[in-house]
Amino acid sequence: MRSIQRQVRRGLLATSIMLAMPAIATNYYCDNDANSHQYPHCVGGSPGGTYYSGQAHDVNGDDRRLPGAGSHKSCPTGLVAFKTSHVYTWSVWLYNNAFRSTNTSYSAVQASTSSPTIALSARVNQNTAPGGWKVLGKGSGVSDLLVIGNCGTSTTALAGIDAVRASFTSQAASLATGSPAAAAAQIEHISSLDIADDVVDTSNSCGVDMVTMNPRLADIQKKMLDAPDHYRDISGAFHIRFANVQQDDQVDFEASPVDHSSRVTTMNALGQSRTDVATTAKQMSLWPQERTYQMQSVAPAEASAPAGPRHYHNAQCQPVFTHREDPAHAFAASDVSSPENYAFWLSTSASSITGHTQLLGRNVTVIQGQQDAYLAEKLGAATFTMWVDDATGILLKLRGNNSQGRTVYSIDVSRLSINRGLKHDIASVLTPPAGWNELASPQRVGLQMQ
C-alpha cells in the first residue's frame, strides 16, 4: 500500500487508469482512555476493574485490572466493544508486570443480535506470557465484543486489560479516474481510517529472534508451540508453583485434542479443588466444596496451527506472539500439554541446549536460558531450565532460579500417559450436578454490562 502511495504521489500511475486496491488489513483499536477522535470505531473502553495510569509500557500509559475470581466465584469481567461486526482477528496488548492472572478468559461475541453467539474462545496465562501483542486468533464468525474475565483462583493475581486490536481483511473500493493528486487524496483518506499493514520486520532492525540462531532449538520450539498435534490423547499429573502469584497447585488431567475434550482437576495448597470439563462447544467448571458450577459456551478451536510466523516484530518494532488455543480446551493443564508461553521464551531469551536425558521413561532435551528483562522482573527469576519431551514437545519439568540460586517457580510432572485412551467419557459428565448452584459465566456477565 505504501508503495502505491509513493507511485501516485510521483505521478507514475496514468490518470486514465482505474486503480483497484488489493485486499488490505484493517485494524480497529480500543483502549481504556478511548474517545471518538482517538478510536472512532470503538464503542467504549473496558468497564469493570480498577483504572491505572502512568504505566510505562501500556498503550497511552493506562490500563484496567480485574481481581481474581477466588476459589468459587464468577470471574470478574471487563469488555471492549466495536461499532461494527466483522470476522475479526483479535489481539491484546500485554506488557505490564502487574498483569499476573494465570487464567484469563477471552470471548469474542456477536452481541448486536437477539441471540448472541461466541465467535472465539481463548485462555491466556498472563503471568508467563512474554510482553507484546498476543494474537488470540480469528473468530469463526462475526463479532463486535470482546469479553475478558479473570478466572484465576488467586484474588491478588490481577488480569490486565490494555489496548485491544480487531483486524479484518477488506477489499478497498476502486479509485475513481482523475489526476494523480486526486487519487493520492483518496488513498490518504483510506489509509487514515485505522488501516495499517502489520508488516513483519525481516531486517532484524527491531532485534533478533533468539531461537533463529539455533536450528535445533527452533525445531524444539515449533514442536512445543504445536504439541497437541503430536498426540491423540494425554493424561497425567503435575505440580506447579510460581512464588510471585502464590500459585501452588496439584493438577490431574486428561485431554484429547482429536475429540476436542478434556477433564482437569486442580487442587491448591489449602485443599480447595476445581474441576474443568470441556467438549467441542461447552465448558463446565465445578467447585465441590461449595457445590457450585459454571457453564459457558466455547468456540471450536482451530484444528491446525496458525499460518505465518508465530513470533515477529511489526513495523512499529512491537513484539507479536500468535496464540493457538488448545484444541482440547484443557487450559489448566496447558503448562504441560500445550506449553506455548514457555516456547515463546526461547524467542526472547538467550537459550541453549545443554543436554539430553530421560524422564518418566521418555527421551528429553534439556534447555537452559537467561530470563528476558520483562519476565525476570515479573517472575523474579534470572535463569530457567526446561526439560522438553522430544517426541511431543510437552513440558515435563521446569525450574526458574533467582540471582541467588533460589528456585522461584517450578513444574514437575509425576505421572504421564500418552495415546492410551482416556479414563472418562467426558461428554457424559458434562451435566451440572443436581442441587448445585450455578454461577454466571463471563460472557453472560459481559453482555449484562453493556
Disulfide bonds with the S-S distance in Angstrom:
Cys30-Cys42 1.83
Cys75-Cys151 2.14
Cys206-Cys317 2.01
